[in-house]
Amino acid sequence: MTAPGNHIPSENDLIKGCIEGDAQMQRLLYQRFSAMMYTVCLRYAENTEDANDVLQEGFIKVYKSLSKFRGEGSFEGWVRRIFINTSIEHYRKKVKLYNVTEVQENTIEDDSLDALDSLATKDVLNIINELSPGYKQVFNMHVIEGYSHKEIAELLRITEGTSKSQLARAKSVLKKIIETRAQNSKRSR
């Protein structure tokens, strides 16, 4: 199942070829998804070294799990889910989030981040990367990936209250970072 000449194999051809152990199809699958999945890894990792580790680990899981893909939904979405879960597993091994009580949760303010609207995507991602690992993880999962607090709690093995707390604190820290940068920018003009 090789790709002759300039023929670009379909996703079905890639999947079938990878399941059959075709190294060229595995390479093509990697080439098709590696840049996109590396971006996912970077959002969750503390540094590029961790992102590279997660990328490699994620592709190993994709190759091993290809026979389980049932064709329900998009293949890209299926691959992405594996990378998100791999990122979460990698994170869980490195960092321990501590559960907060409901009393602590109720004392945390949830400020809006209207200032984010005026920033370029690259700037927003750089600012998010400045968050502590716990805040960054929950912020990415909730705001970017769309997980509910219940799902985050189950995946990270924390309470929903801790998820809500981490998100509120992440937003608060992001707001302070943005405000500080805006003030520094005005001063330097």
N, C-alpha and C positions, 0 to 999 in steps of 0.2 A: 504494500500500500504506500508507495512513494509518490511524491508530487513531481510528475514529469514536467520538464521545461519551466514555463512561467505559470503553470496551472496553480491557482490558489485553492487549496483544499477547503471544503466546507467544514463546518463545525462537526458534523456527523463523521466525515472522513477523518478528521483529527482525533476525535474520540475513539473511533474504531481502531485507527492506527496505533494510538497510544496503548489501548487495551491489549493489542496484539504485540506490543513491545517494539514497535517501529521507532528507532532512535530519531529518524528524520522528522516524523510526526511529533514526537516529544519536543524536539527542538523548535518546530514551528508553533506548537502550542505555547511554549515558553516565550517565544518572540512575540506572539500575538497578545499575550496578557501580562508580560513581566512589567512593563512601564506603568500600566494602570494599577497593578497590584502593589507595586513598590510604593506608589503614592498612598495607598491604603495603609501599608506597613509603616510608612513615615509618620502618618497621623497618630499612630498608637505607640510607636517606639520612642524611647528616650533619646536615641542617637542613631546615626546612620549604620553603625555596626550592628545594633539590635535589629534595625529594619532589614538589613541584609540577611541576618540569621532567620528572621521570620519569613522573609521572601523564599529562602531555600526550603525551610521547613514546610511552608504552605504548598509549594509545588510538589514536594514529596507526597503530601497528603492528597493533593489533587490527582496525581498519577495513580496512587493506590486506591482512590475512591471512584475513579471514572466509571467503573462497572456499575456503581450504585446510582449514577445519574439517570433519572427516569424520563427526562425530556419534558418534565413539568416546569413551566416557567423558562426563563432565559438561561442559557448555559453560563453567560457572563455573570449573572446574578448568583448562580450556584457557586461558581469559582470565587466570587467576591465574598460570599458567606463563609467559605472555608478560610479565606485569608483573615476575615474579621475574627472568626473564632480562634484561629491560630494566634493572632495578635493578642487576643484576650487571654488565652492560655499562657502565652509567653509573659505577659504582664503579671498575671496572677502568681506566677512562679517567683517573680522578682519583688513584688510589692504587696504589702498587707494593708488593706483598708480597715479601719476600725469603725465599728458600728456606732452610731450616735443615738442618743435617746430621743424620744419625742419632744421632751422639754428643750433639748439643744436644737432640734430641728426647727421648732417654732420661733427660736430667737434669731434665725438666719434670714436676712432680707434677700429678696430676689429682685435685684435692680435690672432694669431693661438695658439693652446694649445698642441703643440707637446709633451710637458712634460707629459701630461696625459697618453700618450701611455705606458709610463714606469711604471705606478702605478697600483697596484692591484685594483680590482673593489671596495673592501671595503674601501680602502684609498680614492679613487675618491669620493665615496658617502659621506664619512666623510668630505672631503673638500667642496663638494657642500653644505652640511648642514651648513657650516660656512657662506655662502652667506646671505645677507639680504633677507627678505621674497620676495620682488619684483623681485630681480635678480634670486633667487632660483626658483621661480614659472615659470618665462619665460624660464630660462635655461632648466628646466625639461621638460616643454611642447614642446619646440622646438627641443632640442638636443636628449632627451631621448624618448619622445613620438612621435616626428615627426610632430607636428602641424606646419602649415605655420604661418607666422606673421599675415596674414589676419584672420585666425582662432583664434589665440591667442587674437588678438585685439577684435574680436567679443565676445569671452568667458569672457574676463576680463574687457570688456567695456572700452578699451583704444584705442588709434590710432595705426596703424601699425608702425608708426615712434617711438612711445613709446616702442613697443615690440622690435623693432630692437635695440633701444637704451639700453633697459634693458639687452638684450642679449650681446651686445658689452661690456657693463660695467661689466656684470657677468664674461665674458671671461677674461677681464682685471684684475679683482680682483682675479680670480682663478689663473691666470698666476703669479701674485705677491705672492700669498700664496705658490704656488708650488716652485717658485724660492727661497723664504725665507726659506722654509723647506729644500730645497736642499743645500743651503748655511749653514744652521745650522747643517745639517747632516755631511757635510764635516768638519766643525769646531770641531765637537764632536768626530771625528775619531782619 
